[in-house]
Amino acid sequence: MAREIQLRRGDREKLEAISKGRAENATLAKRAAMILGCADGVPLVDIAEELGCYPNKIIVWRERYRELGMAGLSDKPRAGRPYNQPRTEVLLKIKELLKEPPPKGRGAWTGALVAERLRMNPHTVWQYLRREGICLHRKRSWCVSTDPEFAKKAADIIGLYLNPPINALVLSVDEKPSMQAIERQQGYVLAQNKKIVRGYKSTYKRHGTLNLFAALEVHTGKVFGQTTERKRREDFLAFMDLTLADYSGDQAVHVILDNYCTHKKIDAWLAAHPNVFFHYTPTSASWLNQIEIWFGILGRNALDGFSAISPQKLAEQVHAFIQLTNKNPHPFKWRKRAVRGSQLRNTIDNLIN
């Protein structure tokens, strides 16, 4: 049993309010819950299990409250002399260090490495990094097209999105290759911190790969798809024939594609389909193709975590998601932000100043 303590007058209401506090006061709320549990005679092991801590920790805060009351729930002042270096001087040292290559054998700077090199407290370094919005672990990639006709080609495609020809159909087409049919045991597990999470077995079986050709009807959001074993040019043209079969041969069809080799050297096919016009994205600018957005949605909602015992089961999963998409289709709102070479800054100085 927990050693009962007598709460001071008016403290129960304060402790209950703190224990139900917001996330930013989580540490203080846990300490308040410890004191309330002890005051109610709850066994230490039960309090510890409920709060995810050790009984010895509860004893420490119980005795702190017994001695100091509510003031005992706050942290004691840290030992050592406070760090009084001017903010600008510290920030300058950090910025100058981040310009240098990381230590040999390390791929990038971390807060701990910066603190070690500058002989500073790691918490001080992290405080400055957070204050300046410098995230050493987060990464973002970009793709800047070097196509000399980028503006012309991009304007052509965006024009199809925003102002298509009257009575014309606009399709965004691409393939999603090498989708893996992976069989892996999974389920929900109780973690050590008492959180319920999705668990995956470390071993798995590979059952081959699958290719998906897909076409997005840009102005309705409807998707057409066909799974194949390979992504050859003849497979692509067969998919285009299947997709166009539902439309009138007199209707103009504008198809947005990237520069993959499968989509090129098809003059004979285009000559046999005079109502079809191909529009190629600029080099290294496949992000202009809206079907890529849907591929991302497919991966997050249907493929991530899916256990496929065969390529056929994977194909069934993909087509089931296509059917779900087409039950309530809606077009994407085009708002892609352009990234220009002049916007890419290589130094911390350029970004902070």
C-alpha positions in Angstrom: 0.0 0.0 0.0 1.1 3.6 -0.7 2.0 5.5 2.4 -1.0 7.8 2.8 -0.4 11.5 3.0 -2.6 14.3 4.3 -3.3 16.9 1.6 -3.1 20.5 2.7 -6.2 22.6 2.8 -7.3 23.5 -0.8 -4.7 21.4 -2.5 -7.0 18.6 -3.7 -8.8 21.0 -6.0 -5.5 22.3 -7.3 -4.1 18.9 -7.8 -7.2 17.6 -9.7 -7.1 20.7 -11.9 -3.4 20.2 -12.7 -3.8 16.4 -13.3 -6.4 17.2 -16.0 -4.2 19.9 -17.6 -3.1 20.3 -21.2 -0.4 18.3 -22.9 2.3 21.0 -22.3 1.9 20.5 -18.5 2.0 16.7 -18.9 5.0 16.3 -16.5 3.4 18.4 -13.8 0.0 16.6 -14.3 1.7 13.2 -13.8 3.2 14.4 -10.5 -0.2 15.7 -9.3 -1.8 12.4 -10.2 0.9 10.6 -8.1 0.1 12.8 -5.0 -3.7 12.2 -5.5 -3.1 8.5 -5.7 -1.0 8.5 -2.5 -3.6 10.6 -0.7 -6.3 8.1 -1.6 -4.3 5.1 -0.4 -3.8 3.6 -3.9 -0.9 1.0 -3.9 2.3 2.3 -5.4 2.5 -0.4 -8.0 -1.0 0.5 -9.2 -0.2 4.2 -9.4 3.1 3.3 -11.3 1.3 1.0 -13.7 -1.4 3.6 -14.4 1.1 6.5 -15.0 3.8 4.4 -16.7 6.6 5.1 -14.2 8.5 3.3 -11.4 7.3 3.2 -7.7 10.5 4.8 -6.5 9.8 7.9 -8.6 6.4 8.2 -6.8 8.1 8.1 -3.4 10.4 10.9 -4.4 7.5 13.3 -5.3 5.4 12.1 -2.4 8.1 13.2 0.0 8.7 16.4 -1.9 5.0 17.3 -1.4 5.0 16.2 2.2 7.9 18.6 2.8 7.1 21.6 0.6 3.5 21.2 -0.4 2.5 22.4 -3.9 5.8 24.1 -4.4 7.5 20.7 -4.1 6.0 19.5 -7.5 8.2 22.0 -9.4 11.7 21.1 -10.5 14.6 22.3 -8.4 17.0 24.9 -9.9 19.6 23.2 -12.1 23.1 22.9 -10.7 25.9 24.9 -12.2 26.4 28.4 -13.4 23.8 29.7 -16.0 25.1 30.1 -19.5 25.3 33.8 -20.1 26.9 34.0 -23.5 25.1 36.5 -25.7 22.5 35.0 -28.0 24.1 36.4 -31.2 27.5 35.0 -30.3 26.2 31.5 -29.6 24.1 31.5 -32.8 27.1 32.7 -34.8 29.2 29.8 -33.5 26.5 27.3 -34.4 26.0 28.7 -37.8 29.6 28.7 -38.6 30.0 25.1 -37.5 27.1 23.9 -39.6 28.9 25.3 -42.7 31.7 22.8 -42.1 31.6 19.1 -43.0 30.6 16.9 -40.2 33.2 14.8 -38.4 34.8 12.0 -40.3 32.5 8.9 -40.3 29.4 11.0 -39.7 26.9 11.8 -42.5 25.4 15.0 -41.0 25.6 17.3 -38.0 23.4 16.5 -35.0 22.7 18.6 -31.9 24.9 16.3 -29.8 27.8 16.6 -32.2 27.5 20.4 -32.3 27.4 20.5 -28.5 30.5 18.3 -28.3 32.5 20.4 -30.8 31.5 23.7 -29.2 31.8 22.3 -25.6 28.3 23.4 -24.8 25.4 21.7 -23.0 23.3 19.7 -25.6 20.1 21.2 -24.2 21.4 24.7 -24.8 22.3 23.8 -28.4 18.8 22.3 -29.0 17.2 25.3 -27.5 19.0 27.6 -30.0 18.2 25.3 -32.9 14.5 25.2 -32.0 14.4 28.9 -31.6 15.8 29.5 -35.0 13.7 26.8 -36.6 16.8 24.8 -37.6 15.9 21.1 -38.0 19.0 19.0 -38.4 17.2 15.7 -38.8 14.3 16.6 -41.1 14.9 16.4 -44.8 13.2 17.7 -47.9 14.0 17.0 -51.5 13.3 19.1 -54.5 13.4 18.6 -58.3 14.3 21.5 -60.5 13.9 21.0 -64.2 16.8 22.0 -66.5 14.6 21.7 -69.6 15.3 24.8 -71.7 11.6 24.7 -72.8 10.3 24.3 -69.2 8.1 27.4 -69.3 6.5 26.5 -72.6 5.8 22.9 -71.7 4.6 23.7 -68.2 2.3 26.4 -69.4 0.8 23.9 -72.0 0.0 21.3 -69.3 -1.3 23.8 -66.7 -3.4 25.3 -69.3 -5.0 21.9 -69.9 -5.7 21.7 -66.1 -7.2 25.2 -65.8 -8.7 25.9 -69.2 -9.1 22.8 -71.3 -10.4 22.9 -74.9 -14.2 22.8 -75.2 -15.7 19.3 -75.3 -12.2 17.8 -75.0 -11.1 15.1 -72.5 -7.9 15.5 -70.5 -6.2 12.4 -69.1 -3.2 12.3 -66.8 -1.4 9.0 -67.5 1.6 7.2 -66.0 2.7 3.8 -64.6 3.5 2.7 -61.1 6.1 0.0 -61.6 7.5 -2.7 -59.3 4.7 -2.8 -56.7 5.9 -5.6 -54.4 3.5 -8.4 -53.3 4.9 -8.9 -49.8 3.3 -11.3 -47.3 4.0 -10.3 -43.7 2.3 -11.2 -40.4 0.9 -8.1 -38.6 -1.6 -7.0 -36.0 -2.0 -4.7 -33.0 0.3 -5.0 -30.1 0.6 -3.4 -26.6 3.9 -1.6 -26.4 6.0 -1.1 -23.2 4.6 2.4 -22.8 1.1 1.0 -22.7 0.3 2.4 -26.2 -1.5 0.1 -28.7 0.4 0.2 -32.0 0.5 -1.8 -35.3 3.0 -4.5 -35.2 4.9 -6.1 -38.1 6.8 -9.4 -38.1 10.4 -8.8 -39.0 10.4 -11.6 -41.6 8.3 -11.6 -44.8 7.9 -13.4 -48.1 8.2 -11.8 -51.5 5.7 -13.1 -54.1 6.9 -11.0 -57.1 6.1 -7.6 -58.4 3.3 -5.9 -60.4 3.0 -2.9 -62.7 0.1 -0.5 -62.7 -0.9 1.7 -65.7 -3.4 4.4 -64.6 -5.2 7.3 -66.2 -6.8 10.1 -64.2 -9.7 11.9 -65.8 -8.5 15.4 -64.7 -11.8 17.2 -64.6 -13.8 14.5 -62.8 -11.3 12.7 -60.7 -12.3 9.3 -62.2 -9.4 6.8 -62.5 -8.9 3.9 -64.9 -6.3 1.3 -64.2 -4.8 -1.9 -65.5 -2.2 -4.1 -63.8 0.4 -5.9 -65.9 3.5 -8.0 -65.3 5.7 -5.7 -67.3 5.7 -2.1 -68.5 6.7 -2.5 -72.2 5.6 -0.1 -74.9 3.1 -2.6 -76.2 1.6 -2.9 -72.7 1.2 0.8 -72.5 -0.5 1.1 -75.9 -2.8 -1.8 -75.0 -3.8 0.1 -71.9 -4.4 3.3 -73.9 -6.6 1.3 -76.3 -8.6 -0.1 -73.4 -9.0 3.4 -71.8 -10.1 5.1 -74.9 -12.6 2.4 -75.8 -15.2 4.1 -73.5 -15.0 7.4 -75.4 -16.2 8.6 -78.8 -13.6 8.5 -81.5 -14.6 12.0 -82.5 -13.8 13.5 -79.1 -10.4 15.2 -78.7 -8.3 13.5 -76.0 -5.3 15.3 -74.5 -3.0 13.0 -72.7 -0.4 14.3 -70.2 2.7 12.0 -69.9 6.2 12.1 -68.7 9.3 11.5 -70.8 9.7 7.8 -70.1 10.9 5.8 -73.1 7.7 3.6 -73.1 5.7 6.7 -74.0 7.9 7.7 -77.0 8.3 6.3 -80.5 4.6 5.7 -81.1 4.0 7.7 -84.2 2.2 4.8 -85.9 -0.3 4.5 -82.9 -0.9 8.3 -82.9 -1.5 8.2 -86.7 -4.2 5.6 -86.1 -5.8 7.8 -83.4 -5.9 11.3 -84.9 -8.1 12.6 -82.0 -5.4 11.8 -79.4 -2.8 14.4 -78.6 0.2 13.7 -76.3 1.6 16.4 -74.0 4.9 15.6 -72.4 6.0 17.1 -69.1 9.4 19.0 -69.1 12.5 17.0 -68.2 12.7 16.2 -64.5 9.2 17.6 -63.9 7.0 14.6 -63.6 5.4 16.4 -60.6 3.4 18.3 -63.2 1.5 15.1 -63.9 -1.6 14.9 -61.6 -1.7 11.1 -61.6 1.3 11.2 -59.4 -0.9 12.7 -56.7 -3.3 9.8 -56.9 -0.4 7.3 -56.8 0.6 8.8 -53.5 -2.9 8.4 -52.2 -3.0 4.8 -53.4 0.2 4.0 -51.6 -0.8 5.5 -48.3 -4.4 4.1 -48.2 -4.2 0.8 -50.0 -0.6 -0.5 -50.2 1.0 0.6 -47.0 0.7 -2.3 -44.6 -1.2 -4.6 -47.0 -0.1 -8.2 -46.8 -0.3 -9.8 -50.3 0.0 -13.6 -50.6 0.3 -13.3 -54.4 0.5 -10.7 -57.2 -3.1 -11.6 -58.0 -4.1 -10.5 -54.4 -2.2 -7.3 -54.9 -3.9 -6.6 -58.1 -7.3 -7.2 -56.5 -6.4 -4.7 -53.8 -5.4 -2.1 -56.3 -8.6 -2.5 -58.4 -10.7 -2.4 -55.2 -9.2 1.0 -54.3 -9.8 2.2 -57.9 -13.5 1.3 -57.4 -13.6 3.2 -54.1 -12.1 6.2 -55.8 -14.7 6.1 -58.6 -17.6 5.9 -56.2 -17.1 9.5 -55.2 -14.5 11.0 -57.6 -13.5 14.6 -57.4 -10.8 16.5 -59.3 -7.7 17.8 -57.7 -7.4 21.5 -57.1 -4.2 22.5 -59.0 -2.0 24.6 -56.7 1.5 23.3 -57.1 4.1 25.9 -56.0 6.9 26.4 -58.4 10.5 26.1 -57.2 13.1 28.2 -58.9 16.8 27.7 -58.8 17.2 31.2 -57.2 15.1 30.1 -54.3 17.5 27.3 -53.3 19.8 28.5 -50.6 22.9 26.6 -49.8 23.9 28.1 -46.5 22.3 28.6 -43.0 23.2 32.4 -43.3 21.1 32.9 -46.5 18.1 31.2 -44.9 18.2 32.9 -41.4 19.2 36.4 -42.4 
